[in-house]
Amino acid sequence: MEIDFEALVQTFKAEAEESLGRMEEALVALEHSPEDKELLHTIFRVAHTLKGNAAALGYTGLTEFAHRLEDCLDRLLKGTARAGTELITTLLKSVDALREQISASLAGNLELQESHKELLGRLLEDSENCFGATSPAASTPPALERRSSPGRRKEDAQAWHEGARTLRVDIDKLDRMLNLTGEIAIARGRLRQMLDDLAGHGGDDALEVHRDSDRLFLDLQELVMKIRMVPIGPTFRQHIRTVRDLATSSGKQARLEIEGEDVEVDTTVVNLIRDPLTHMLRNAVDHGIEPPEKRLAAGKDPCGVVRLRAFHDTGNIVIQLSDDGEGLNRKRILERARANGLVGESEKISDADIYRLIFEPGFSTATRVTDVSGRGVGMDVVRRNIEALRGTVAVESKEGAGTTLTIRLPLTLAIIEGFLVGVAGESYVLPLEVVYECLEMPASEQDNPAAQGVISLRGKSLPYLRLGHFWGEGSLPHGREQIVVVEHGGLRAGLVVNALYGENQVVIKPLGKVFQGLQGVSGSTILGNGSVALILDIPAILRKVSESSEATAA
């Protein structure tokens, strides 16, 4: 029987990544519970399994590293070494080295790297210097002996049975499936349009058949979307070590608590949310969590808590990151904003608006630049990445009690509920979630040819923009004008259009290279009549309206 070596390698790579994540998480937990033998057995099993799989594939350097790592772990199991902070730090560096050695092995470099040999020497030295009080005879038998017990065999058999019901699928294939369902949705819409045109002219039977096939297609589309949904938990758990390492390097104590691990979201969203979460966690530990002595003086636990929480809310996924640190310094943020010209000297500004300033490019209240923060680029990246996902981010803070950042994201990035409008004969799609209401353009503004203006809406000022002017198309044709009120990230404005076509589910298509730099546009879609409509980037348009309004007021 021929063996597909490439398939074995890909399986090994995927399993190794998952296993090293478990090892990393167990090591961080072991630092707080050094006597927990089950954690040690988990770590030992990962190292032993990785060694066996590497040996089977002929990865000699990786096999050697895992074998010598086992020797250190065996000392911990036998009680001749204790898992102190210094040893845990070295073991975590060993996890990094294993990742590097795996990449090198997959690239064909099978020898153990010199830097990894030095790390193994340091690991051996640290384990010799960390003596425990437990005698070898009193320690739990090694993990390999426990695996041979009847209970362990039963657990392994159950795990194998569950694993046999799952299948690893390349994400590119899932993307292709999603694209195909999108293409079918577009073709379905065009066919429906044609059949509607034939209604009463012999097309009624065909329209009924189409409705039946429509129901089947919607079931298929829903199933494809569900296949792409993955739990957010593994992404959250990757940051357990991030918090631990940041706190250790800055002389602080902090732990990560996770809620809502089972909440599912589209796999594309999971991949794209990773960097923003990292920036936010770094800020929470570096700026939020105080040093242990300061926390004790304030009556707090010396170990700070950073909490990641996820939950579903009205068709969105909400991710909250909170800390119990000292909170945002309102006065310092306002002083820095005035110094940078972001806020006028006498201008009154709400807390929500002040906290939003931390997302401005280059904005930072740090008194010094460190390798973690201080350059004012992290939170700007967070906002841009969140908005690229059609999401929002909001800040709440209380001095002395901590800060909470709330991210709201769509469950999927491929299909949205849109609101179709017409401008000067062209069609545009607004994400339905940002549409607040629609109203007639007041008669007093109908003859105003300006691109922008302000109307009174229930006693409050509402800036508006004639959408046709946004891309320099000039004034709109005379006739009836409507205002679509949109809201995003605390900003609200009216977009003036010529026609309202109503709600419509649209499949998002990326823009070509020629149009990727077009401001105010996030994508495109094909309508039922075969024409192309641009999907508007509402956050960008709202910022433009806000900046123009502030410039006019000044």
N, C-alpha and C positions, 0 to 999 in steps of 0.2 A: 504494500500500500504506500502510495506517495504521500509525503508529508509536506504541507504548505508551510514552509519555514517563515515566509513573510507574515502569514496570518498568526503564527505562534509568537513572532516578535511583537506584533501589534497588540496581541492579547497580554503578553508579558508587560509591555509598556503601560497599558491602561490599568492593569491590576497593581503594578508597582506604584503608580501615582496614588491610587486609592489607599494602598497599604501604608505608604510613607505618611500620608495625611493622618491616618489613625495613629501611627507611631508618634508623630509630632504632638498630637492632641494628648495622648497618654503621658508623654514626657512632661508636658506642662502641668497636667493634673498630678503627676507623681511628685513634683516639686512641693506641692501643698500637702500631699499625703504619702510621705516616703515609705511608710510601712504597708502600703496597699499592695499585697502580693499579686492580686488579679491584674492590676495595671502593669506590673513587671512581666507577668506571663504574656499579656497582650503584646508588649514591646518585643519580648523574646521570640514569640511566634512569628511576628512580622519579619524580624531579622533572619530567622531560620528558614522561613518560606522563601524569602528573597534570595537567600544563599542557594537553596536547592534549585530554584528556577534559573538563576544565573549560571549555575554549574551545568544544567541541562542544555543551555544554549551556548556554552563554551566561553562565557564572559569571565575570564580568569581573574582579572583585577577586581571586578565587582565581587566575585566569590570570596576572594581573600579578605577584602575589606569587611564584608558581612560576617565572615568567620571570626575575625579578630574583634569585631564589635560584640559578637556573642560572648566572647571570653569576658569582656567587661560586664556585660549584663548578667552573666553567670555569677560574678562576684556579688552583685546586688541581690540576686536570688538566694545565694547562700548566706547572706548577711555579713560578709567580710568587707563590704563597702556600703556607704550610705549615700542616698541621692540628695546631696546638698545643692545649693544654687550653682556653685562653680562647676560641679560635675554635670548637672542638667544642661548648663549652657554649652559645655563641650559636646554632650550627646546630641543636642539640637544642631550644632554645627556638623556633627556626623551625618545627620539626616540630609543637610544641604549637600554634603560631600557625596552621599549615596545618589542624590539626584544628578549631580554633576558626573559621577562615574557611570550612571545609567546612560546619560546622553552621549558620553564618550564611547561607551560600548556599542551603542546603536550606530554610532558613526564609524565603527571599525577599530577604535583604539582600545585594545583589550588590556593593556598594561595598567597597573596601579600607579596613579599620578604621584609625583614627589610630594606635593602639598598634602595629599591625603595620607601619605606615609608619616609625615610630621604630625598630622592631626591624630593619627592612631597612637603615636608615641605620647602625645599630650594626654590622650584619653586614658592610656594605661597608667600614666603618672598621677592623674587626678583621681582615678579609682583606687590607687594604692594609698593616697593621702586621705581618703574619706573612709575611715574605719567605722564600723558599726558595732553595737554591743551584742548583737545576736550571734550565737555560735552556729557554725555550719550544720551541726547535727539537728538543731532546732528549727531550721528553715524549711520552707515548703519545697518538695521535690521539684526538679526542673520542669519546665513547660512540656518538654517532649514526653516525660513520663505521664503527665496528666492527660495528654492527648490519647494515650492508649487505654484510658479507663472506659468502662461501658457507658457512663454518662456522656463523656466527651465524644465517643463514637456515635451516640444517638444524636447529639447536637450537630456533628459534622454531616450525618446522613440527612438530617432535616435541612441544613443549609444547602446541601447539594441538590436536594429535591426542589427547594425554592429557586435555586440558581438555574435549574433545568427549565423553569417556566419563564425565564427572561432571555433576552437576546440583545447583544451589543450591536448598535446600528451606527454607521458613520453619519455624522451630523450633516455632511454635504448631501447625503441621500434624503434626509429629512427636509432640508432646504429645497431640494428639487421637488419633493412631493408637495410642499407648500406652494411653490411656484406654479406647479401644474394645477392645483386646485384653484389658484388665483386666475390662471388662464381660462379654466373651465367656467369660472364665475363670470368672467368678462364675456365669453362666448354665449353663456346662458342669458346674460342681460341683453345682448344684441338679438338673440333668437326671440326672447320675450317681446322685445320692441317690435320685431317684424310680425309676430303672431297677433299682437294687439292691433297692429295696422290692418290685419286681415280679418279682424273680428266682424262677423256679420256677412262675410264674403266667402264662406266655406272653410274658415280657419278655426271654427269653434272646437271641433273634435281634436285638432292638433294642439290647441291651447290647453285642453283638459289633460292630454297626455303629457304635455310639457310641465304642467303643475305637479303631476305625479312624480315625474323624474326629478323635479325641483326638490321635492321632499327627500328623496333618496340622496341627492347631491348634498343637501344641507347636513344630513346625517354623516355623510362621508367627510365633509369639511370639518365638522365638529370633532370627529374622531382623529383626523390628522392634527388638529390643533391640540387635542389632548395628548397625543403621542409626544408632542414637543414640550409638554409641561413637565418640569422637574422640580423637586423640592428645593427650597432656598437654603435649607439647613447646611449642606456641605459647603456652600459658599460662605456662610456665616462662620462655620467652624474653622475655616482656613485662617481666620483672623485671631484665633485664640492665642497663637504664638506671637502674632504681631503686637498685641497688647502687652503680652508678657515681656518681650524683648525691648519694646519702647520704654516700659516702666523701669526695667532693670538698668538700661543704659542711662536713664536720667535720674537714678537714685530714688525712684518712687515705687509705690506698691499699687498694683491695679489688677483686676481680674475682669474677664468678659463673661457676661451672662446673656443667654440666648433664649428667646421666646418665639414660638411660631415656626419651628424648624420644618414642619410638614406642609407649610403653605407652598403651593405650586405656582410656577411662573414660566413663561416661555424661555427656552434655553438660550435664545439670543439675548434676552434681557439679563439673564444671569451672567453671561460673559461680559456684557458691557457695563454692568453695575459694579464690577469688582474694583476698578480703579477709583471711582468716586468714594466707595466705602473705605478704601485704604487711606485716602486723604482725610476723610472725616475722622477716622479712628486716630490717626496721627495727631490731629488737632485736639481731639478730646483728651488724649493722654498728655500731650505737651503743654497745651494751654489751659485745659480744664482741671485735671486732677492735680491737687496740691501735694507737696512733699509730706511725708508721714508726720513730721513734727508739727507742721502747720495744721494738718487735719486734726491731730490730737488736741492742739490748743483751741480749735473751734468746736471740740466735742464730737468729732466724727471718728469713724473707724479709720485707722491709719491706712488700710487698704481700700483704695477707691474702686468704685464699680462703674464699668461701662456696659451699657445694655443695648443689645440689638434685638429688635422686635419686628415681626412681619405679620400682616393680616390682610384679608381681602375686604374691600369696601366699594360697593356699587360699581363692579366691573373693573376695578383697579387693584393693584397691589400697593400697600402702604408699608414703607420701611421706616422705622424710627430708630435713631441712634441717640441715646441719652447718657449723660454722665452725672455723677453726684458731686462734681467739683465746685469751683468757686464761681462759675457762671461768667457771662460776658460782662465786661466793664463798660457800661453805657457811656460814662463820662469820657473815658479814654477813646472810645470809638468815635464819639462826636468831636472831640478835639482833633483827632487825626483827620477826620473827614473835612473839617473846616480848614485845617492846614493844607490839605490837598485840593481845596476848592470844590469839593463835592457838595458842601452845604454852606449856605450863607451864614455870616456871623450872627445875624438877628433872626434867622429863619427858625420857626418852630417845627419840630419833626416828631412823629410818633415813635414809640419803642419799636414797632414792627418795621418801620422804614429805617430806623437806625441799625437794627440787626441785619437788614438786607444789605447794608453797605459792606459787610464782610465778604460778599461775593463779587465786589468790584475788582477789576484787574489791578494787580499791584498793591492792593490794600492790605496792610498789616499793622497791628498794634504792638508787635514784638519789639522789645528794646534792643535785641541782639539777634543776629542770624546764626542758626545752628544747622546741623546736618538734617534736622527733622523739619524745621519750619522757620518762618521769619522773613521770607522773600515775597510773600503776598501773592503766590501763584496757585496754591493748593485749592482754595475755595472757589476761585474763578474757574478752575478746571472742573470742579464739582458741578457748578451751575451749568456750564456749557455742555458737559456730558449728559446731565440729567435732561436738559432741554432738547438735546439731540435725540433722546428717547421719547420725546413728547411728554415729558414729565414736569413736575414742579417740586421745588424744595422750599420749605418754610422753617423759620427759626423761632423758638421760644426760649427764654432764659430768665433766671432769677438769681441775682447776685448772692453768692454764698450757698446756693442750693443746686446749681447745675444748669445744663443746657440740653435742649432737645431739638434735633433736626429731623424734620418729617419729609420724606420723599414719597411722592405719589406718582406711580407709573402705570401705563396701560399693560394689561396682561399679555398682549401680543403686539408685535410691531408690523405685522403683515396685512391685517385687515382692520379697517376702522369704520365706525359709524360716522358718516359725514353729512354736512349740510351744504347742498349745492346752490350756488348763487350765480347770477349772470352780470357781467360788467362789459359794456360796450361790445356786445355780441360774443364775448368769450365766457367760458364757464370756469368756475373756481370751486374748490372744495375746502370747507372749514371743518376741522374736527368738531363733531357735535358736542363733545364734552366742554368746549370753551364757549359755546354759544349760550348767551344769557337770555336774550329776548330779541324780538324784531319789532320795529315800529316805523311809521311813516315819517319821512323827512318833514319837519315843520315848514309851513308855508313861508315863514319869514326867512328861511334859509334857501329856499328853492332857487331864488335868483342870484344867490351869492356864488360867484364863479371860483372862489378860492378853493385850493386843494384841501385846506384844513379849516376847522372852526370849532366852536363850542356851542352846545345847546344846553338848555335846562331840562333835566329829567327828574321829575318828582322832587323838585327843589334843590337838586344837586347838579353841579357842572359836569358835563360829559363831553370830552374832546372827541372830535370825529375826523376821519380821513376819507376823502373820496379815493376809493381803491384804484381807480383808473390812473390817478396821479402818482401812485407809489413807484411805478416803473417808468415814469416820464411819458405817459401816453397822452397827456393833455386833458382837457375838460371832457366830461361825459356828455353824451348826446342829451338834448332836451327831452324831458318826459318825466314820468313818475320815478321818484327815487325812494329807496328804502334804506333804513339804517339797521344793520345787524350789530347788536351790542355783544361784544366778546370780553371775556375776563380770564386772566391767567396771572398767577403769581402776585396777586394783590393789585394788579393794574387792570383798568377797565377803559374801553374806548368804543366808539361806534365806527363801523366800516360802511361807507355809503356804496350801495350797489343799485343796479337797474331792475333786477329780477330775483325772486326767491323761488327756487324749484323744489325745496323741501329735503327731507332726510333721504339718505341713500347709502347702502353699504358699499364701500369702495375697497379695491385691492391696491395697495401701495406699490408703485413701481419706482425704482431709483431713477434719478435724473442722469442724463448722459454727461460726459466730461465737459461739454460746451456750456452746460447750464448749471453745473455744480456750485459755481460761485454766485449764483443769482440770489440776491438778498430777498428775504421774505417768502421763499419757496422751499418746501422740505421734500417734495416728491411729486409724482404725477399718477394719474390713473386713466383708464380707458372707460368711457361711458357706454351705456347701452346702445347708443346710436353710432358707436365706432369712433367718436371724436375724443380728443385728449383734453383732460382738465388738469390744471396744476393744483396741488394741495398746498395751502398756505401755511407758512411758518408764523403762527400767531405771536409767540413770544418776541420774535425779531420785529414784527410790525408794531406791537405794543410799545416796545422800547423806543422805536423810531418816533412814534406819536408822542410819547412821554417827553423825549428829549426836545422835540420841536415845540411842544407846549411850554416847557420850562424856558427855552430860549426866547419865545415870544413874550412870556411874562416878565422876563428880565429886561 
